[in-house]
């Protein structure tokens, strides 16, 4: 620890209601042969407010489904009946509404009109909210980044070209405010803008940061509060990769970079051909301790003969926790090489990435 004790509670948060968790069931939500892409980076929110619907990207399109129907299909036709595509004019990075009473509403970028719209997935009702075009000739490539702490929608004008600015939109008042620099113009309120190697707690007091000097920092000042040592298993080490801190308690979910890949990195001799790795999904606490919840076999990262890295990003088991703390989603090839591996190196057996669900429950003391 760096001069601070790990907290015993989060200010402005309820008394811990979940605590330590364990996996009680595993479900494959998408069938073999339909490629599912990772778009949540462990920090975005695939679940609606009541955590009974989920949106995800499959077969080149954004879709949503009721989770009970996704868990229940047994044939491809039943799966196809369960999923519902969003209008093709929408950018695939959309956000469920955070407002009670809007459990079926998504806010999305309607690209032909350069506007943010509200879309009711039950009725199909679409309403214009505000334009994301600043009218200054900037390239328009909308990138919805999430919600501020006071529930304003953050929309970058041109992807992650920060200098082109962003809008902060009050979606109910239909009022927009432009920020010339899209990189944390108001850090105390802003959503996390990373690709998931850091994650904020829901009360927006702390941020866990992975990638070398693994730490928890304060928000918005980013003072280092606690070191997070790498965690160990008998004869092996795991390197944390993406934290998913979705409940106002003292823990988050973490995935890792793969047991074999990290082992080769420690030896200074990176794996140099396609392989299937063992990825861990863990529950971690502010005192630096972690425990494995689930292990997943999926296509891993390696160094290609050219010297470039084949990261197999979509196969790398990025675990995203639900807002109720009782569900985790991830994509994986389920013990096979990836399609990228197969197409480039002709290895078999291979598979498209599939979407999986872990259901959790508090550990009974």
C-alpha positions as CSV (number, residue, x, y, z in Angstrom):
1,X,0.0,0.0,0.0
2,X,1.2,3.6,-0.6
3,X,0.5,5.5,2.5
4,X,-3.2,4.7,2.6
5,X,-5.2,1.8,4.0
6,X,-7.5,0.0,1.6
7,X,-11.0,1.2,2.2
8,X,-13.6,-0.6,4.3
9,X,-16.5,0.9,2.3
10,X,-17.2,3.2,-0.6
11,X,-18.6,6.6,0.3
12,X,-22.2,7.2,-1.0
13,X,-22.6,3.4,-1.5
14,X,-24.9,1.0,0.2
15,X,-23.5,-1.6,2.6
16,X,-22.0,-4.5,0.7
17,X,-24.8,-6.7,-0.4
18,X,-22.9,-9.2,-2.6
19,X,-19.3,-9.6,-1.3
20,X,-17.5,-12.7,-2.5
21,X,-19.0,-14.5,-5.4
22,X,-18.8,-17.8,-7.2
23,X,-19.9,-19.1,-10.6
24,X,-23.2,-21.1,-10.5
25,X,-23.8,-21.6,-14.2
26,X,-22.2,-21.2,-17.6
27,X,-24.2,-20.5,-20.8
28,X,-23.2,-20.3,-24.4
29,X,-25.5,-17.5,-25.7
30,X,-24.6,-17.6,-29.4
31,X,-24.4,-20.7,-31.7
32,X,-21.4,-22.1,-33.4
33,X,-20.7,-20.5,-36.8
34,X,-21.9,-17.0,-36.0
35,X,-19.0,-14.6,-35.2
36,X,-19.5,-12.5,-32.1
37,X,-17.3,-9.4,-31.6
38,X,-16.1,-7.9,-28.3
39,X,-17.3,-4.2,-28.1
40,X,-17.6,-3.6,-24.4
41,X,-14.0,-3.6,-23.2
42,X,-15.1,-4.6,-19.7
43,X,-16.1,-1.0,-19.0
44,X,-19.1,-0.4,-21.2
45,X,-22.7,-1.6,-20.4
46,X,-24.2,-4.4,-22.5
47,X,-27.1,-4.8,-20.1
48,X,-30.2,-2.7,-19.8
49,X,-31.2,-1.1,-16.5
50,X,-33.1,-4.1,-15.2
51,X,-30.4,-6.6,-16.4
52,X,-32.9,-8.7,-18.3
53,X,-31.9,-7.7,-21.9
54,X,-28.5,-7.5,-23.5
55,X,-27.1,-6.0,-26.7
56,X,-24.1,-7.4,-28.5
57,X,-22.4,-7.5,-32.0
58,X,-22.8,-10.6,-34.0
59,X,-22.6,-11.5,-37.7
60,X,-21.6,-7.9,-38.5
61,X,-24.5,-6.2,-36.8
62,X,-25.7,-4.9,-33.5
63,X,-28.5,-6.9,-31.9
64,X,-30.4,-7.2,-28.7
65,X,-32.2,-10.1,-26.9
66,X,-33.9,-11.0,-23.7
67,X,-31.5,-13.0,-21.7
68,X,-33.9,-15.7,-20.8
69,X,-34.5,-16.4,-24.5
70,X,-30.8,-16.4,-25.2
71,X,-30.3,-19.0,-22.5
72,X,-33.1,-21.1,-23.7
73,X,-32.6,-21.7,-27.5
74,X,-31.6,-25.2,-28.6
75,X,-31.8,-24.7,-32.4
76,X,-30.4,-22.0,-34.8
77,X,-34.0,-21.0,-35.7
78,X,-34.8,-20.5,-32.1
79,X,-31.7,-18.4,-31.6
80,X,-32.5,-16.3,-34.7
81,X,-36.1,-15.7,-33.3
82,X,-34.6,-14.5,-30.0
83,X,-32.3,-11.8,-31.4
84,X,-33.5,-8.5,-32.7
85,X,-31.2,-6.4,-35.0
86,X,-31.0,-2.6,-34.5
87,X,-31.6,-0.4,-37.5
88,X,-28.6,-0.6,-39.8
89,X,-28.3,3.2,-39.8
90,X,-27.3,3.1,-36.2
91,X,-23.6,3.1,-35.1
92,X,-22.8,-0.1,-33.3
93,X,-21.7,1.7,-30.1
94,X,-25.1,2.5,-28.6
95,X,-26.0,2.9,-24.9
96,X,-29.0,1.6,-22.9
97,X,-30.8,4.3,-21.0
98,X,-29.8,4.8,-17.4
99,X,-33.3,6.3,-16.5
100,X,-36.0,4.3,-14.6
101,X,-39.0,3.8,-16.9
102,X,-36.7,3.5,-20.0
103,X,-35.7,-0.1,-19.6
104,X,-36.4,-0.8,-23.3
105,X,-34.7,2.4,-24.6
106,X,-31.3,2.7,-26.3
107,X,-29.6,6.0,-27.3
108,X,-27.8,5.6,-30.6
109,X,-26.1,7.6,-33.3
110,X,-28.2,7.7,-36.4
111,X,-25.5,8.3,-39.0
112,X,-27.4,9.4,-42.1
113,X,-28.9,12.4,-40.1
114,X,-25.8,12.9,-37.8
115,X,-28.1,12.9,-34.8
116,X,-28.5,11.1,-31.5
117,X,-31.8,9.3,-31.3
118,X,-33.7,7.4,-28.6
119,X,-34.9,4.1,-29.8
120,X,-37.5,1.9,-28.0
121,X,-36.6,-1.7,-28.8
122,X,-40.1,-2.9,-28.0
123,X,-42.1,-0.5,-30.0
124,X,-39.6,0.7,-32.6
125,X,-40.4,4.3,-31.7
126,X,-37.5,6.5,-32.7
127,X,-37.1,10.1,-31.5
128,X,-34.5,12.7,-32.4
129,X,-32.5,14.0,-29.5
130,X,-29.7,16.3,-30.8
131,X,-27.2,16.6,-33.6
132,X,-23.6,15.6,-33.1
133,X,-22.4,17.7,-36.0
134,X,-20.6,20.9,-34.9
135,X,-21.0,22.3,-38.4
136,X,-17.3,23.1,-38.7
137,X,-16.4,20.6,-41.4
138,X,-15.0,18.0,-38.9
139,X,-15.1,14.4,-40.1
140,X,-18.2,12.8,-38.6
141,X,-17.5,9.4,-37.1
142,X,-19.7,9.3,-33.9
143,X,-18.4,7.4,-30.9
144,X,-20.7,7.3,-27.9
145,X,-18.5,7.0,-24.9
146,X,-21.1,6.5,-22.1
147,X,-22.8,8.6,-19.4
148,X,-21.4,11.2,-17.0
149,X,-22.1,10.8,-13.3
150,X,-25.1,13.1,-13.7
151,X,-26.4,11.1,-16.7
152,X,-25.5,13.2,-19.7
153,X,-24.5,11.3,-22.8
154,X,-21.0,11.8,-24.1
155,X,-20.5,11.6,-27.9
156,X,-17.2,12.1,-29.6
157,X,-17.6,13.8,-33.0
158,X,-14.8,11.9,-34.8
159,X,-14.0,8.6,-33.1
160,X,-11.0,9.0,-30.8
161,X,-9.6,12.1,-32.6
162,X,-9.8,14.0,-29.3
163,X,-9.0,17.4,-30.9
164,X,-12.3,17.3,-32.9
165,X,-14.2,17.5,-29.7
166,X,-17.3,15.9,-28.2
167,X,-20.8,16.7,-27.1
168,X,-22.3,16.3,-23.7
169,X,-26.0,15.8,-24.2
170,X,-28.9,16.1,-21.8
171,X,-31.1,13.6,-23.7
172,X,-34.4,14.6,-22.0
173,X,-34.0,18.3,-22.3
174,X,-32.4,17.8,-25.8
175,X,-29.7,20.2,-25.0
176,X,-26.1,19.7,-26.1
177,X,-22.8,21.3,-24.9
178,X,-19.7,21.2,-27.0
179,X,-16.2,20.5,-25.6
180,X,-13.3,21.3,-28.0
181,X,-11.1,18.6,-26.5
182,X,-12.8,15.3,-26.0
183,X,-10.2,13.9,-23.6
184,X,-11.8,14.2,-20.1
185,X,-13.0,17.9,-20.3
186,X,-14.6,17.4,-16.8
187,X,-12.7,14.5,-15.2
188,X,-14.9,14.5,-12.0
189,X,-18.0,13.6,-14.0
190,X,-16.6,11.9,-17.2
191,X,-17.0,8.2,-18.1
192,X,-13.9,6.2,-18.5
193,X,-12.4,6.7,-22.0
194,X,-9.9,3.8,-22.0
195,X,-10.1,0.6,-24.0
196,X,-10.7,-1.3,-20.8
197,X,-7.2,-1.5,-19.2
198,X,-8.6,0.8,-16.4
199,X,-12.0,0.8,-14.8
200,X,-13.9,3.2,-12.5
201,X,-16.0,2.2,-9.5
202,X,-19.7,3.2,-9.8
203,X,-19.4,5.9,-7.2
204,X,-16.6,7.5,-9.3
205,X,-14.1,7.7,-6.4
206,X,-11.5,5.2,-7.6
207,X,-10.0,3.9,-10.8
208,X,-8.1,0.6,-11.0
209,X,-5.3,0.8,-13.6
210,X,-3.6,-2.2,-15.2
211,X,-0.6,-2.2,-17.5
212,X,2.7,-2.3,-15.7
213,X,2.4,-0.4,-12.5
214,X,-1.0,-2.0,-11.4
215,X,-2.6,0.4,-8.9
216,X,-5.8,1.9,-7.6
217,X,-5.9,5.7,-7.9
218,X,-8.3,8.4,-6.6
219,X,-10.7,10.2,-8.9
220,X,-10.5,12.8,-10.3
221,X,-7.0,13.6,-8.9
222,X,-5.4,10.2,-9.8
223,X,-3.3,10.0,-6.6
224,X,-2.0,6.5,-6.3
225,X,-3.7,4.9,-3.3
226,X,-2.9,1.2,-3.4
227,X,-0.5,-1.1,-5.2
228,X,-2.0,-4.2,-6.7
229,X,0.7,-6.9,-6.9
230,X,0.4,-9.6,-9.6
231,X,-1.5,-12.5,-8.2
232,X,-0.1,-16.0,-8.1
233,X,-1.2,-19.6,-8.5
234,X,0.9,-22.6,-7.6
235,X,3.8,-22.6,-10.1
236,X,2.3,-19.8,-12.2
237,X,1.6,-16.1,-12.4
238,X,-1.3,-14.2,-14.0
239,X,-1.1,-10.8,-15.5
240,X,-4.3,-8.8,-15.1
241,X,-5.6,-7.2,-18.3
242,X,-9.1,-5.6,-18.0
243,X,-10.9,-4.6,-14.8
244,X,-14.7,-4.5,-14.7
245,X,-15.9,-2.6,-11.6
246,X,-19.7,-2.3,-11.9
247,X,-21.0,-2.6,-8.3
248,X,-20.5,-0.1,-5.5
249,X,-18.5,-2.5,-3.4
250,X,-14.8,-3.1,-2.8
251,X,-14.2,-5.6,-5.6
252,X,-14.2,-5.9,-9.4
253,X,-13.8,-8.6,-12.0
254,X,-10.6,-9.0,-13.8
255,X,-9.5,-11.1,-16.8
256,X,-5.9,-11.9,-17.7
257,X,-3.6,-12.0,-20.7
258,X,-3.4,-15.8,-20.9
259,X,-1.4,-18.2,-18.7
260,X,0.9,-19.6,-21.5
261,X,1.4,-16.2,-23.1
262,X,2.4,-14.5,-19.9
263,X,4.7,-17.4,-18.9
264,X,6.5,-17.0,-22.2
265,X,6.7,-13.2,-21.7
266,X,8.3,-13.8,-18.3
267,X,10.9,-16.1,-19.8
268,X,11.7,-13.5,-22.5
269,X,10.8,-16.0,-25.2
270,X,7.3,-15.1,-26.6
271,X,5.2,-17.8,-28.1
272,X,5.7,-17.7,-31.9
273,X,2.9,-19.7,-33.4
274,X,-0.9,-20.1,-33.0
275,X,-1.9,-21.7,-29.7
276,X,-4.9,-22.2,-27.5
277,X,-4.3,-20.5,-24.1
278,X,-5.9,-20.7,-20.6
279,X,-7.5,-17.4,-19.6
280,X,-8.7,-16.7,-16.1
281,X,-11.6,-14.6,-14.9
282,X,-11.1,-13.4,-11.3
283,X,-12.7,-11.5,-8.5
284,X,-10.2,-8.9,-7.1
285,X,-10.3,-6.6,-4.1
286,X,-8.7,-3.3,-3.1
287,X,-6.2,-5.1,-0.9
288,X,-4.6,-6.6,-4.0
289,X,-6.0,-10.1,-3.4
290,X,-7.7,-12.1,-6.2
291,X,-9.3,-15.5,-6.6
292,X,-10.1,-17.4,-9.8
293,X,-13.8,-17.7,-10.7
294,X,-13.6,-19.4,-14.0
295,X,-11.0,-20.6,-16.5
296,X,-11.6,-20.4,-20.3
297,X,-9.7,-22.1,-23.1
298,X,-9.5,-19.8,-26.2
299,X,-7.2,-18.7,-29.0
300,X,-4.2,-16.8,-27.5
301,X,-1.7,-14.1,-28.5
302,X,1.6,-14.9,-30.1
303,X,4.5,-13.2,-32.0
304,X,4.3,-13.8,-35.8
305,X,7.4,-14.6,-37.9
306,X,7.4,-11.0,-39.1
307,X,7.8,-9.8,-35.6
308,X,4.3,-8.4,-35.4
309,X,1.9,-9.5,-32.7
310,X,-1.2,-11.5,-33.4
311,X,-3.3,-10.5,-30.4
312,X,-6.4,-12.5,-31.2
313,X,-8.3,-9.7,-29.5
314,X,-11.8,-11.0,-30.1
315,X,-10.8,-14.4,-28.6
316,X,-9.0,-13.0,-25.5
317,X,-11.8,-13.4,-23.0
318,X,-12.5,-9.8,-22.0
319,X,-14.9,-10.2,-19.0
320,X,-17.6,-7.6,-18.5
321,X,-19.5,-7.6,-15.3
322,X,-23.2,-6.7,-15.2
323,X,-24.5,-3.7,-13.2
324,X,-26.1,-6.0,-10.6
325,X,-22.8,-7.8,-10.0
326,X,-24.3,-11.3,-10.8
327,X,-23.5,-11.8,-14.5
328,X,-20.3,-11.8,-16.6
329,X,-20.2,-11.9,-20.4
330,X,-17.1,-12.7,-22.6
331,X,-16.3,-13.9,-26.1
332,X,-14.1,-17.0,-26.7
333,X,-13.4,-19.7,-29.3
334,X,-14.1,-22.5,-26.7
335,X,-10.9,-24.5,-26.9
336,X,-10.1,-23.9,-30.7
337,X,-7.9,-21.7,-32.8
338,X,-9.5,-18.5,-34.1
339,X,-10.6,-17.9,-37.7
340,X,-7.7,-15.4,-37.9
341,X,-5.3,-18.2,-37.0
342,X,-6.9,-20.6,-39.5
343,X,-7.0,-18.1,-42.4
344,X,-3.3,-17.1,-41.9
345,X,-1.7,-20.3,-40.7
346,X,-4.1,-23.0,-41.8
347,X,-4.5,-24.5,-38.3
348,X,-7.4,-26.6,-37.1
349,X,-9.7,-27.1,-35.4
350,X,-10.9,-23.5,-35.5
351,X,-14.0,-21.6,-34.5
352,X,-15.7,-18.2,-34.6
353,X,-15.8,-16.4,-31.3
354,X,-19.0,-17.1,-29.3
355,X,-20.7,-15.1,-26.6
356,X,-20.8,-16.7,-23.1
357,X,-22.5,-15.9,-19.9
358,X,-21.4,-16.7,-16.3
359,X,-24.1,-16.4,-13.7
360,X,-22.8,-15.6,-10.2
361,X,-24.1,-15.9,-6.7
362,X,-22.8,-14.6,-3.3
363,X,-20.7,-17.2,-1.5
364,X,-22.5,-18.5,1.5
365,X,-20.5,-18.0,4.7
